[in-house]
């Protein structure tokens, strides 16, 4: 199964912990979508990315090949429940373009969380996972720069006051 990752799952070590049989397939582009802070993650305890349709936008990510036997683990980590009639996150097929080949889209699956009206901010830890994954897979420099611009929006880590 081909899975398009655009958020923290671009981090190779994180993805291998979730689905040990994962293999890198290629870098890819989800055209006409925009990266947004979508919702609160119970795993990350902060806002996490989702994607929404937007005509002149693009989202870069990576395609992994994962075993169908590990799909359930990935579903759980993405808070997708196929038995829930109204899940807050959908697993759907989508078309992406392999880097350098805009003529033939690939059909893959990805996760599309429902966008909350007021999602919490990203954490430094979360956005750093996304950025480290983007660096690791050598995504386009201008895309990495756009991710880096999100860092100032992240709240500083809480520190206990010493009395």
DSSP file (Angstrom, degrees, kcal/mol; ACC not computed):
  #  RESIDUE AA STRUCTURE BP1 BP2  ACC     N-H-->O    O-->H-N    N-H-->O    O-->H-N    TCO  KAPPA ALPHA  PHI   PSI    X-CA   Y-CA   Z-CA
    1    1 A X              0   0    0      0, 0.0    65,-2.7     0, 0.0     2,-0.5   0.000 360.0 360.0 360.0 138.5    0.0    0.0    0.0
    2    2 A X  E     -A   65   0A   0     63,-0.2   107,-2.3   105,-0.2     2,-0.4  -0.861 360.0-170.4-101.3 126.0    1.3    3.5   -0.9
    3    3 A X  E     -Ab  64 109A   0     61,-3.0    61,-2.8    -2,-0.5     2,-0.6  -0.958  14.7-145.7-120.0 128.7    0.9    6.1    1.9
    4    4 A X  E     -A   63   0A   0    105,-2.6     2,-0.4    -2,-0.4   107,-0.4  -0.852  17.9-168.0 -95.0 117.2    1.5    9.8    1.4
    5    5 A X  E     +A   62   0A   0     57,-3.1    57,-2.2    -2,-0.6   105,-0.0  -0.894  21.2 159.7-106.7 133.6    2.9   11.4    4.6
    6    6 A X        +     0   0    0     -2,-0.4    -1,-0.1    55,-0.2    54,-0.1   0.445  62.7  42.6-129.3  -7.4    3.0   15.2    4.9
    7    7 A X  S >  S-     0   0    0     42,-0.1     3,-2.0   126,-0.0     4,-0.2   0.097 121.3 -31.0-113.9-135.2    3.3   15.9    8.7
    8    8 A X  G >  S+     0   0    0      1,-0.3     3,-2.0     2,-0.2     7,-0.2   0.730 122.6  74.7 -64.3 -21.6    5.2   14.3   11.5
    9    9 A X  G 3  S+     0   0    0      1,-0.3    -1,-0.3     5,-0.1     6,-0.1   0.567  76.8  76.9 -70.9  -5.4    5.1   10.9    9.7
   10   10 A X  G <  S+     0   0    0     -3,-2.0     2,-0.6    -6,-0.1    -1,-0.3   0.736  71.4  99.3 -69.4 -20.3    7.7   12.2    7.3
   11   11 A X  S <> S-     0   0    0     -3,-2.0     4,-2.6    -4,-0.2     5,-0.2  -0.566  71.3-150.5 -69.6 115.5   10.2   11.6   10.2
   12   12 A X  H  > S+     0   0    0     -2,-0.6     4,-2.4     1,-0.2     5,-0.2   0.882  91.3  48.6 -58.9 -45.1   11.7    8.3    9.2
   13   13 A X  H  > S+     0   0    0      1,-0.2     4,-1.7     2,-0.2    -1,-0.2   0.909 112.6  48.5 -65.0 -41.2   12.4    7.1   12.8
   14   14 A X  H  > S+     0   0    0      1,-0.2     4,-1.9     2,-0.2    -2,-0.2   0.931 112.6  48.2 -62.5 -45.4    8.9    7.9   13.9
   15   15 A X  H  X S+     0   0    0     -4,-2.6     4,-2.9     1,-0.2    -2,-0.2   0.888 109.7  52.1 -65.0 -39.0    7.4    6.1   10.9
   16   16 A X  H  < S+     0   0    0     -4,-2.4    -1,-0.2    -5,-0.2    -2,-0.2   0.830 108.0  52.4 -68.0 -30.7    9.5    3.0   11.4
   17   17 A X  H  < S+     0   0    0     -4,-1.7     3,-0.4    -5,-0.2    -1,-0.2   0.904 114.4  42.6 -68.6 -39.7    8.4    2.8   15.0
   18   18 A X  H  < S+     0   0    0     -4,-1.9     2,-0.4     1,-0.3    -2,-0.2   0.923 135.6  13.8 -70.7 -44.1    4.8    3.0   14.0
   19   19 A X    ><  -     0   0    0     -4,-2.9     3,-2.3    -5,-0.2    -1,-0.3  -0.804  68.6-169.6-136.8  89.1    5.1    0.6   11.0
   20   20 A X  T 3  S+     0   0    0     -2,-0.4    -1,-0.1    -3,-0.4    -4,-0.1   0.731  84.7  58.4 -57.9 -25.3    8.4   -1.3   11.1
   21   21 A X  T 3  S+     0   0    0     46,-0.1    -1,-0.3     2,-0.1    -5,-0.1   0.490  78.1 133.4 -83.7   0.0    8.0   -2.7    7.6
   22   22 A X    <   -     0   0    0     -3,-2.3     2,-0.4    -7,-0.2    44,-0.2  -0.157  35.5-168.7 -53.9 137.3    7.8    0.8    6.0
   23   23 A X  E     -C   65   0A   0     42,-2.1    42,-3.3     0, 0.0     2,-0.2  -0.995  25.2-115.1-129.0 139.0    9.9    1.4    3.0
   24   24 A X  E     +C   64   0A   0     -2,-0.4    40,-0.2    40,-0.2     3,-0.1  -0.501  33.1 174.4 -68.5 136.3   10.5    4.8    1.3
   25   25 A X  E     -     0   0A   0     38,-2.9     2,-0.3     1,-0.4    39,-0.2   0.784  51.5 -54.2-109.0 -54.7    9.0    5.0   -2.1
   26   26 A X  E     -C   63   0A   0     37,-1.4    37,-3.4    72,-0.0    -1,-0.4  -0.976  48.9 -86.7-174.0 167.7    9.6    8.6   -3.3
   27   27 A X  E     -C   62   0A   0     -2,-0.3    72,-2.4    35,-0.2     2,-0.3  -0.647  53.3-177.2 -81.0 149.0    9.1   12.3   -2.7
   28   28 A X  E     -CD  61  98A   0     33,-2.6    33,-2.2    -2,-0.3     2,-0.4  -0.970  25.1-132.7-152.2 163.9    5.8   13.5   -3.9
   29   29 A X  E     -CD  60  97A   0     68,-2.3    68,-2.6    -2,-0.3     2,-0.8  -0.973   6.0-153.4-123.7 127.9    3.6   16.6   -4.3
   30   30 A X  E >   -C   59   0A   0     29,-3.2    29,-2.1    -2,-0.4     3,-0.7  -0.891  29.4-149.7 -97.8 105.0   -0.1   16.9   -3.4
   31   31 A X  E 3   +C   58   0A   0     -2,-0.8    27,-0.2    64,-0.3    64,-0.1  -0.472  68.5  18.1 -83.7 147.3   -1.3   19.5   -5.8
   32   32 A X  E 3  S+     0   0A   0     25,-2.1    22,-2.1     1,-0.3     2,-0.3   0.796 100.0 108.8  65.5  32.2   -4.1   22.0   -5.1
   33   33 A X  E <   -C   53   0A   0     -3,-0.7     2,-0.4    24,-0.6    -1,-0.3  -0.956  54.7-147.1-132.6 155.6   -4.0   21.4   -1.4
   34   34 A X  E     -C   52   0A   0     18,-2.9    18,-2.1    -2,-0.3     2,-0.4  -0.961  17.6-123.3-124.7 139.9   -2.8   23.6    1.5
   35   35 A X  E     +C   51   0A   0     -2,-0.4     2,-0.3    23,-0.3    16,-0.2  -0.685  40.9 168.8 -79.9 129.4   -1.2   22.6    4.7
   36   36 A X  E     -C   50   0A   0     14,-2.6    14,-2.5    -2,-0.4     2,-0.7  -0.951  46.8-102.5-137.4 156.8   -3.1   23.9    7.8
   37   37 A X  E     +C   49   0A   0     -2,-0.3    82,-0.3    12,-0.2    12,-0.2  -0.760  50.4 175.1 -76.2 116.9   -3.2   23.4   11.5
   38   38 A X  E     -     0   0A   0     10,-2.9    78,-3.6    -2,-0.7     2,-0.3   0.883  39.3 -28.2-100.0 -44.7   -6.2   21.2   11.6
   39   39 A X  E     -C   48   0A   0      9,-1.1     9,-2.1    76,-0.2     2,-0.4  -0.951  66.0 -72.7-164.2 173.3   -7.0   19.8   15.1
   40   40 A X  E     -C   47   0A   0     -2,-0.3     2,-0.5     7,-0.2     7,-0.2  -0.681  41.4-147.4 -80.7 134.9   -5.8   18.7   18.5
   41   41 A X  E  >> -C   46   0A   0      5,-2.6     4,-2.2    -2,-0.4     5,-0.6  -0.915   9.2-155.6-104.5 129.3   -3.9   15.5   18.6
   42   42 A X  T  45S+     0   0    0     -2,-0.5    -1,-0.1     2,-0.2    -2,-0.0   0.798  98.4  51.2 -71.0 -26.2   -4.3   13.3   21.7
   43   43 A X  T  45S+     0   0    0     34,-0.2    -1,-0.2     1,-0.1    35,-0.0   0.942 121.6  29.1 -72.0 -49.2   -0.9   11.8   20.8
   44   44 A X  T  45S-     0   0    0      2,-0.2    -2,-0.2    79,-0.0    -1,-0.1   0.676  93.3-138.6 -87.0 -19.5    1.0   15.1   20.4
   45   45 A X  T  <5S+     0   0    0     -4,-2.2     2,-0.3     1,-0.3    -3,-0.2   0.867  76.4  69.2  59.7  38.0   -1.1   17.1   22.9
   46   46 A X  E   <S- C   0  41A   0     -5,-0.6    -5,-2.6    -7,-0.1    -1,-0.3  -0.921  98.3 -60.9-161.0 180.0   -1.0   20.1   20.5
   47   47 A X  E     -eC 122  40A   0     74,-2.8    76,-0.5    -2,-0.3     2,-0.3  -0.457  51.3-163.6 -70.4 150.3   -2.3   21.1   17.1
   48   48 A X  E     - C   0  39A   0     -9,-2.1   -10,-2.9    74,-0.1    -9,-1.1  -0.913  22.2 -91.6-133.4 162.1   -1.3   19.0   14.1
   49   49 A X  E     + C   0  37A   0     -2,-0.3     2,-0.3   -12,-0.2   -12,-0.2  -0.351  39.3 166.7 -75.3 151.2   -1.3   19.5   10.4
   50   50 A X  E     - C   0  36A   0    -14,-2.5   -14,-2.6    62,-0.1     2,-0.4  -0.843  28.8-119.4-141.1 179.8   -4.0   18.6    8.0
   51   51 A X  E     - C   0  35A   0     -2,-0.3     2,-0.3   -16,-0.2   -16,-0.2  -0.973  21.3-172.7-128.9 145.6   -4.6   19.5    4.4
   52   52 A X  E     - C   0  34A   0    -18,-2.1   -18,-2.9    -2,-0.4     2,-0.1  -0.962  37.7 -91.7-131.5 150.8   -7.5   21.3    2.7
   53   53 A X  E     + C   0  33A   0     -2,-0.3   -20,-0.3   -20,-0.2     2,-0.3  -0.392  49.6 161.8 -61.8 133.8   -8.2   21.9   -1.0
   54   54 A X  E >   -     0   0A   0    -22,-2.1     3,-1.9     3,-0.2    -2,-0.0  -0.844  35.8-136.9-155.9 120.0   -6.8   25.2   -2.3
   55   55 A X  E 3  S+     0   0A   0     -2,-0.3   -23,-0.2     1,-0.3    -1,-0.1   0.796  97.6  33.9 -49.8 -47.8   -6.4   25.8   -6.0
   56   56 A X  E 3  S+     0   0A   0    -24,-0.1    -1,-0.3   -25,-0.1     2,-0.2   0.112 101.4  93.9-103.4  23.5   -3.0   27.4   -6.1
   57   57 A X  E <   -     0   0A   0     -3,-1.9   -25,-2.1   -23,-0.0   -24,-0.6  -0.691  50.6-162.2-112.4 165.6   -1.3   25.6   -3.2
   58   58 A X  E     - C   0  31A   0     -2,-0.2     2,-0.5   -26,-0.2   -23,-0.3  -0.995   6.8-154.1-145.6 146.2    0.9   22.5   -3.0
   59   59 A X  E     - C   0  30A   0    -29,-2.1   -29,-3.2    -2,-0.3     2,-0.2  -0.988  13.4-152.6-123.6 123.3    1.9   20.2   -0.2
   60   60 A X  E     + C   0  29A   0     -2,-0.5     2,-0.3   -31,-0.2   -31,-0.2  -0.635  31.8 131.9 -90.8 152.7    5.1   18.2   -0.3
   61   61 A X  E     - C   0  28A   0    -33,-2.2   -33,-2.6    -2,-0.2     2,-0.3  -0.912  46.7 -88.0-170.1-162.8    5.6   15.0    1.4
   62   62 A X  E     -AC   5  27A   0    -57,-2.2   -57,-3.1    -2,-0.3     2,-0.5  -0.933  22.6-133.8-128.7 152.0    6.9   11.4    1.0
   63   63 A X  E     -AC   4  26A   0    -37,-3.4   -38,-2.9    -2,-0.3   -37,-1.4  -0.919  23.4-170.5-105.2 129.2    5.3    8.2   -0.2
   64   64 A X  E     -AC   3  24A   0    -61,-2.8   -61,-3.0    -2,-0.5     2,-0.6  -0.866  21.1-133.5-111.7 150.1    6.0    5.1    1.9
   65   65 A X  E     -AC   2  23A   0    -42,-3.3   -42,-2.1    -2,-0.3     2,-0.3  -0.931  34.3-178.3 -98.1 122.2    5.1    1.6    1.0
   66   66 A X        -     0   0    0    -65,-2.7     2,-0.2    -2,-0.6   -44,-0.1  -0.895  29.8-106.4-123.6 154.4    3.5    0.0    4.1
   67   67 A X    >   -     0   0    0     -2,-0.3     3,-1.6     1,-0.1     4,-0.4  -0.523  21.5-131.5 -74.1 139.0    2.2   -3.5    4.8
   68   68 A X  G >  S+     0   0    0      1,-0.3     3,-0.8    -2,-0.2     4,-0.4   0.780 108.5  64.9 -59.4 -24.0   -1.6   -3.9    4.9
   69   69 A X  G 3  S+     0   0    0      1,-0.2    -1,-0.3     2,-0.1     3,-0.2   0.717 103.4  45.5 -72.0 -20.0   -1.0   -5.7    8.1
   70   70 A X  G <> S+     0   0    0     -3,-1.6     4,-1.7     1,-0.1     3,-0.4   0.399  84.0  95.8-101.4   1.5    0.3   -2.6    9.7
   71   71 A X  H <> S+     0   0    0     -3,-0.8     4,-2.8    -4,-0.4     5,-0.2   0.882  79.7  57.7 -59.7 -39.2   -2.4   -0.3    8.4
   72   72 A X  H  > S+     0   0    0     -4,-0.4     4,-2.2     1,-0.2    -1,-0.2   0.880 104.1  52.0 -59.7 -39.2   -4.3   -0.6   11.7
   73   73 A X  H  > S+     0   0    0     -3,-0.4     4,-2.1     2,-0.2    -1,-0.2   0.909 111.5  46.7 -63.3 -41.7   -1.4    0.7   13.7
   74   74 A X  H  X S+     0   0    0     -4,-1.7     4,-1.7     2,-0.2    -2,-0.2   0.907 109.3  54.7 -67.7 -41.3   -1.2    3.7   11.4
   75   75 A X  H  <>S+     0   0    0     -4,-2.8     5,-3.0     1,-0.2     4,-0.3   0.926 109.1  48.5 -55.6 -46.2   -4.9    4.3   11.7
   76   76 A X  H ><5S+     0   0    0     -4,-2.2     3,-1.5     1,-0.2    -1,-0.2   0.923 109.9  50.8 -62.0 -45.0   -4.7    4.3   15.5
   77   77 A X  H 3<5S+     0   0    0     -4,-2.1    -1,-0.2     1,-0.3    -2,-0.2   0.795 112.9  46.6 -65.9 -26.1   -1.8    6.8   15.4
   78   78 A X  T 3<5S-     0   0    0     -4,-1.7    -1,-0.3    -3,-0.2    -2,-0.2   0.373 113.8-119.2 -94.0   3.6   -3.7    9.1   13.1
   79   79 A X  T < 5 +     0   0    0     -3,-1.5     2,-0.5    -4,-0.3     9,-0.3   0.849  63.6 147.3  60.7  37.0   -6.9    8.7   15.3
   80   80 A X      < -     0   0    0     -5,-3.0     2,-0.5    -6,-0.2    -1,-0.2  -0.912  28.3-172.1-104.3 127.0   -8.8    7.2   12.4
   81   81 A X    >   -     0   0    0     -2,-0.5     3,-1.7     8,-0.3     6,-0.1  -0.938  11.1-162.8-119.6 106.6  -11.5    4.6   13.3
   82   82 A X  T 3  S+     0   0    0     -2,-0.5    -1,-0.1     1,-0.3     5,-0.1   0.697  91.1  56.5 -63.7 -17.0  -12.9    2.9   10.2
   83   83 A X  T 3  S+     0   0    0     -3,-0.1     2,-0.6     3,-0.0    -1,-0.3   0.582  83.9  96.0 -89.3 -10.4  -15.9    1.7   12.3
   84   84 A X    X   -     0   0    0     -3,-1.7     3,-0.8     1,-0.1    -3,-0.1  -0.702  65.8-152.4 -81.7 121.5  -16.9    5.2   13.4
   85   85 A X  T 3  S+     0   0    0     -2,-0.6    -1,-0.1     1,-0.3     2,-0.1   0.751  94.2  31.4 -68.0 -21.3  -19.6    6.5   11.1
   86   86 A X  T 3  S+     0   0    0     -3,-0.0    -1,-0.3     3,-0.0    -3,-0.0  -0.517  84.2 179.3-131.8  67.2  -18.5   10.2   11.7
   87   87 A X    <   -     0   0    0     -3,-0.8    -7,-0.1     1,-0.1     3,-0.1  -0.299  33.8-134.4 -69.8 153.4  -14.7   10.0   12.3
   88   88 A X  S    S+     0   0    0     -9,-0.3    26,-3.6     1,-0.1     2,-0.4   0.509  95.6  41.5 -82.5  -4.1  -12.8   13.2   13.0
   89   89 A X  E    S-F  113   0A   0     24,-0.3     2,-0.4   -10,-0.2    -8,-0.3  -0.996  74.6-152.5-142.9 136.7  -10.2   12.0   10.5
   90   90 A X  E     -F  112   0A   0     22,-1.9    22,-3.2    -2,-0.4     2,-0.6  -0.875   8.7-147.3-109.6 141.5  -10.7   10.3    7.1
   91   91 A X  E     +F  111   0A   0     -2,-0.4     2,-0.3    20,-0.2    20,-0.2  -0.950  38.9 164.3-101.5 117.2   -8.4    7.8    5.4
   92   92 A X  E     -F  110   0A   0     18,-2.4    18,-2.3    -2,-0.6     2,-0.2  -0.921  41.0-108.3-135.0 156.7   -8.9    8.5    1.7
   93   93 A X  E     +F  109   0A   0     -2,-0.3     2,-0.3    16,-0.2    16,-0.3  -0.573  42.6 172.5 -75.7 147.5   -7.3    7.9   -1.7
   94   94 A X  E     -F  108   0A   0     14,-2.4    14,-2.5    -2,-0.2     2,-0.5  -0.966  32.2-111.5-150.1 164.8   -5.8   10.9   -3.4
   95   95 A X  E     +F  107   0A   0     -2,-0.3   -64,-0.3    12,-0.2     2,-0.3  -0.883  36.2 173.6-103.1 128.5   -3.6   11.7   -6.4
   96   96 A X  E     -F  106   0A   0     10,-2.3    10,-3.4    -2,-0.5     2,-0.5  -0.884  26.9-124.5-127.7 162.3   -0.1   12.8   -5.9
   97   97 A X  E     -D   29   0A   0    -68,-2.6   -68,-2.3    -2,-0.3     8,-0.1  -0.934  22.0-125.3-112.8 125.4    2.8   13.5   -8.3
   98   98 A X  E >   -D   28   0A   0     -2,-0.5     3,-2.7     6,-0.5   -70,-0.2  -0.409  49.5 -85.1 -61.1 138.4    6.1   11.8   -8.0
   99   99 A X  T 3  S+     0   0    0    -72,-2.4    -1,-0.1     1,-0.3   -72,-0.1  -0.217 115.9  11.7 -51.0 128.0    8.8   14.4   -7.8
  100  100 A X  T 3  S+     0   0    0     -3,-0.1     2,-0.3     1,-0.0    -1,-0.3   0.436 111.5  87.5  84.7  -0.2    9.8   15.3  -11.3
  101  101 A X    <   +     0   0    0     -3,-2.7    -3,-0.4     1,-0.1     3,-0.4  -0.724  36.3 158.0-135.1  85.9    6.9   13.6  -13.0
  102  102 A X        +     0   0    0     -2,-0.3     3,-0.2     1,-0.2    -1,-0.1   0.379  66.0  72.9 -87.4   5.1    3.8   15.8  -13.3
  103  103 A X  S    S+     0   0    0      1,-0.2     2,-0.5     2,-0.0    -1,-0.2   0.810  97.9  39.0 -88.3 -31.6    2.3   13.8  -16.1
  104  104 A X  S    S-     0   0    0     -3,-0.4    -6,-0.5    -6,-0.1    -1,-0.2  -0.890  74.6-152.8-127.8 101.7    1.2   10.7  -14.3
  105  105 A X        -     0   0    0     -2,-0.5     2,-0.4    -3,-0.2    -8,-0.2  -0.362  12.5-133.7 -71.0 152.7   -0.3   10.9  -10.9
  106  106 A X  E     - F   0  96A   0    -10,-3.4   -10,-2.3    -2,-0.1     2,-0.6  -0.860  12.2-130.8-102.8 139.9    0.0    8.1   -8.4
  107  107 A X  E     + F   0  95A   0     -2,-0.4     2,-0.2   -12,-0.2   -12,-0.2  -0.836  44.7 151.0 -90.7 121.0   -3.0    6.9   -6.4
  108  108 A X  E     - F   0  94A   0    -14,-2.5   -14,-2.4    -2,-0.6     2,-0.4  -0.725  40.1-112.9-132.9 179.6   -2.1    6.7   -2.8
  109  109 A X  E     +bF   3  93A   0   -107,-2.3  -105,-2.6   -16,-0.3     2,-0.3  -0.915  34.2 164.9-118.4 155.6   -3.9    7.0    0.5
  110  110 A X  E     - F   0  92A   0    -18,-2.3   -18,-2.4    -2,-0.4     2,-0.4  -0.921  36.9 -97.3-152.1 176.2   -3.5    9.6    3.1
  111  111 A X  E     - F   0  91A   0   -107,-0.4     2,-0.5    -2,-0.3   -20,-0.2  -0.871  25.3-169.0-107.5 136.6   -5.2   11.0    6.2
  112  112 A X  E     - F   0  90A   0    -22,-3.2   -22,-1.9    -2,-0.4   -62,-0.1  -0.853  12.0-157.9-125.8  91.6   -7.5   14.0    6.1
  113  113 A X  E     - F   0  89A   0     -2,-0.5   -24,-0.3   -24,-0.3     2,-0.2  -0.392  28.2-105.5 -70.2 148.1   -8.4   15.3    9.5
  114  114 A X        -     0   0    0    -26,-3.6     2,-0.5     1,-0.1    -1,-0.1  -0.546  40.3-117.6 -67.9 135.9  -11.5   17.4    9.9
  115  115 A X        -     0   0    0     -2,-0.2   -76,-0.2   -64,-0.1     2,-0.1  -0.672  23.8-141.0 -84.8 123.0  -10.4   21.0   10.5
  116  116 A X    >   -     0   0    0    -78,-3.6     3,-0.7    -2,-0.5    -1,-0.0  -0.486  15.9-124.6 -76.9 150.3  -11.5   22.4   13.8
  117  117 A X  T 3  S+     0   0    0      1,-0.3     2,-0.1    -2,-0.1    -1,-0.1   0.862 105.2  18.0 -65.6 -34.1  -12.6   26.0   13.9
  118  118 A X  T 3  S-     0   0    0    -80,-0.1    -1,-0.3    -3,-0.0   -80,-0.1  -0.563  82.0-177.3-135.6  70.9  -10.0   26.9   16.6
  119  119 A X    <   -     0   0    0     -3,-0.7   -72,-0.1   -82,-0.3   -80,-0.1  -0.339  32.9-105.2 -69.1 152.1   -7.3   24.3   16.7
  120  120 A X        -     0   0    0      1,-0.1    -1,-0.1   -74,-0.1   -74,-0.1  -0.295  46.6 -89.0 -69.2 162.5   -4.6   24.7   19.3
  121  121 A X        -     0   0    0      1,-0.1   -74,-2.8   -75,-0.1    -1,-0.1  -0.224  44.5 -97.0 -68.8 162.1   -1.1   25.8   18.1
  122  122 A X  B     -e   47   0A   0    -76,-0.2    33,-0.6    28,-0.1     2,-0.3  -0.410  38.2-124.3 -68.0 152.3    1.6   23.5   17.0
  123  123 A X     >  -     0   0    0    -76,-0.5     4,-2.5    31,-0.1     5,-0.3  -0.682  17.0-118.7 -94.2 158.4    4.2   22.5   19.5
  124  124 A X  H  > S+     0   0    0     31,-0.4     4,-2.3    -2,-0.3     5,-0.2   0.909 116.0  54.1 -59.2 -42.2    7.9   23.1   18.9
  125  125 A X  H  > S+     0   0    0      2,-0.2     4,-1.6     1,-0.2    -1,-0.2   0.919 110.3  46.0 -60.0 -44.8    8.4   19.3   19.2
  126  126 A X  H  > S+     0   0    0      2,-0.2     4,-2.0     1,-0.2     3,-0.4   0.961 113.9  45.3 -65.3 -52.5    5.8   18.5   16.5
  127  127 A X  H  X S+     0   0    0     -4,-2.5     4,-2.8     1,-0.2    -1,-0.2   0.857 110.3  56.2 -63.8 -33.0    6.9   21.1   14.0
  128  128 A X  H  X S+     0   0    0     -4,-2.3     4,-2.7    -5,-0.3    -1,-0.2   0.867 105.3  51.8 -65.6 -34.5   10.5   20.1   14.5
  129  129 A X  H  X S+     0   0    0     -4,-1.6     4,-2.1    -3,-0.4    -2,-0.2   0.922 111.6  47.1 -63.4 -43.5    9.6   16.5   13.6
  130  130 A X  H  X S+     0   0    0     -4,-2.0     4,-2.2     2,-0.2    -2,-0.2   0.941 115.2  45.1 -62.8 -47.7    7.9   17.7   10.4
  131  131 A X  H  X S+     0   0    0     -4,-2.8     4,-2.5     1,-0.2    -2,-0.2   0.897 111.4  52.1 -66.0 -41.0   10.9   19.9    9.5
  132  132 A X  H  X S+     0   0    0     -4,-2.7     4,-2.7     1,-0.2    -1,-0.2   0.893 110.5  49.3 -64.4 -36.9   13.4   17.2   10.3
  133  133 A X  H  X S+     0   0    0     -4,-2.1     4,-2.1     2,-0.2    -1,-0.2   0.905 109.5  51.3 -65.2 -41.0   11.5   14.8    8.0
  134  134 A X  H  <>S+     0   0    0     -4,-2.2     5,-2.6     1,-0.2    -2,-0.2   0.900 113.9  44.5 -62.7 -41.0   11.4   17.4    5.3
  135  135 A X  H ><5S+     0   0    0     -4,-2.5     3,-1.6     3,-0.2    -2,-0.2   0.933 110.3  54.8 -66.1 -46.2   15.2   17.8    5.6
  136  136 A X  H 3<5S+     0   0    0     -4,-2.7    -2,-0.2     1,-0.3    -1,-0.2   0.886 113.7  40.5 -56.5 -42.0   15.9   14.1    5.8
  137  137 A X  T 3<5S-     0   0    0     -4,-2.1    -1,-0.3    -5,-0.1    -2,-0.2   0.352 111.1-121.4 -91.9   6.5   14.0   13.4    2.5
  138  138 A X  T < 5 -     0   0    0     -3,-1.6    -3,-0.2    -4,-0.2     3,-0.1   0.913  41.0-176.7  56.9  48.2   15.5   16.5    0.8
  139  139 A X      < -     0   0    0     -5,-2.6     5,-0.1     1,-0.2    -1,-0.1  -0.310  46.3 -63.8 -66.8 162.5   12.2   18.2    0.1
  140  140 A X    >>  -     0   0    0      1,-0.1     4,-2.2     3,-0.1     3,-0.6  -0.159  45.0-127.6 -54.0 139.8   12.4   21.4   -1.9
  141  141 A X  H 3> S+     0   0    0      1,-0.3     4,-2.6     2,-0.2     5,-0.2   0.860 108.1  54.5 -59.1 -38.6   14.3   24.2    0.0
  142  142 A X  H 3> S+     0   0    0      1,-0.2     4,-1.6     2,-0.2    -1,-0.3   0.845 108.4  49.8 -67.3 -30.3   11.5   26.7   -0.5
  143  143 A X  H <> S+     0   0    0     -3,-0.6     4,-1.8     2,-0.2    -2,-0.2   0.914 110.8  48.7 -71.6 -42.5    9.0   24.3    1.0
  144  144 A X  H  X S+     0   0    0     -4,-2.2     4,-2.6     1,-0.2    -2,-0.2   0.904 109.1  54.3 -61.7 -40.4   11.3   23.7    4.0
  145  145 A X  H  X S+     0   0    0     -4,-2.6     4,-1.7     1,-0.2    -1,-0.2   0.891 105.7  52.4 -60.5 -39.0   11.6   27.4    4.4
  146  146 A X  H  < S+     0   0    0     -4,-1.6     4,-0.4     1,-0.2    -1,-0.2   0.863 110.0  48.6 -66.8 -33.9    7.8   27.8    4.5
  147  147 A X  H >< S+     0   0    0     -4,-1.8     3,-1.5     1,-0.2     4,-0.4   0.908 107.9  54.6 -68.3 -41.7    7.7   25.2    7.3
  148  148 A X  H >< S+     0   0    0     -4,-2.6     3,-1.6     1,-0.3     4,-0.4   0.836  97.8  64.2 -61.0 -32.6   10.5   27.0    9.2
  149  149 A X  T 3< S+     0   0    0     -4,-1.7     3,-0.3     1,-0.3    -1,-0.3   0.693  93.6  63.1 -65.5 -16.8    8.3   30.2    9.0
  150  150 A X  T X  S+     0   0    0     -3,-1.5     3,-1.0    -4,-0.4     4,-0.4   0.670  81.7  83.6 -79.8 -16.6    5.8   28.4   11.2
  151  151 A X  G X  S+     0   0    0     -3,-1.6     3,-1.9    -4,-0.4    -1,-0.2   0.896  83.2  55.3 -57.2 -45.7    8.2   28.1   14.1
  152  152 A X  G 3  S+     0   0    0     -4,-0.4    -1,-0.2    -3,-0.3    -2,-0.1   0.768 100.4  62.2 -61.9 -21.5    7.7   31.6   15.6
  153  153 A X  G <  S+     0   0    0     -3,-1.0     2,-0.3    -4,-0.3    -1,-0.3   0.635  84.4  96.3 -76.1 -12.8    3.9   30.8   15.8
  154  154 A X  S <  S-     0   0    0     -3,-1.9   -31,-0.1    -4,-0.4     2,-0.1  -0.588  81.5-118.6 -80.1 136.7    4.6   28.0   18.2
  155  155 A X        -     0   0    0    -33,-0.6   -31,-0.4    -2,-0.3     3,-0.1  -0.423  34.4-102.8 -69.9 149.0    4.3   28.8   21.9
  156  156 A X        -     0   0    0      1,-0.1    -1,-0.1    -2,-0.1     3,-0.1  -0.342  47.7 -88.9 -66.6 154.7    7.5   28.4   24.0
  157  157 A X        -     0   0    0      1,-0.1     2,-0.2    -3,-0.1    -1,-0.1  -0.350  49.9-103.8 -62.8 145.3    7.7   25.2   26.1
  158  158 A X        -     0   0    0     -3,-0.1     2,-0.4     1,-0.0    -1,-0.1  -0.461  36.5-161.4 -72.0 141.7    6.2   25.7   29.6
  159  159 A X        -     0   0    0     -2,-0.2     2,-0.3    -3,-0.1    -3,-0.0  -0.979  18.7-122.1-124.8 136.2    8.6   26.1   32.4
  160  160 A X        -     0   0    0     -2,-0.4     2,-0.3     1,-0.1     0, 0.0  -0.583  30.8-121.9 -74.9 136.6    7.9   25.7   36.0
  161  161 A X        -     0   0    0     -2,-0.3     2,-0.5     2,-0.0    -1,-0.1  -0.603  18.8-134.8 -79.7 137.7    8.7   28.8   38.0
  162  162 A X              0   0    0     -2,-0.3    -1,-0.0     1,-0.1     0, 0.0  -0.791 360.0 360.0 -93.4 133.9   11.1   28.3   40.8
  163  163 A X              0   0    0     -2,-0.5    -1,-0.1     0, 0.0    -2,-0.0   0.457 360.0 360.0-103.2 360.0   10.0   29.9   44.0
